[in-house]
Amino acid sequence: MTMRTYETLPTAAARIGVSVKTIRRRIAEGVLPVYRCGRILRPDPDDVDAMFRRYPTWSSASRVATPLQTARRTN
């Protein structure tokens, strides 16, 4: 049986480079599940990592403006 690990909110925030307030917002939004022991909240590091999604790489061909986009800019 593997041992589950949890981290504190400040540790999770520092590890991913956001504030503790941001972590608490994600918890309130239901994006980040946490485990509660009394008043203490502990997220699973895998759940913290899962909050991030990789955006697709954009090629220069996909950045060419369409006629509709050009028309909107001139108005």
Summary of the structure (lengths in Angstrom):
residues: 75
radius of gyration: 19.7
end to end distance: 64.0
largest distance: 64.0
contacts: 138
relative contact order: 0.15
helix: 48%
strand: 11%
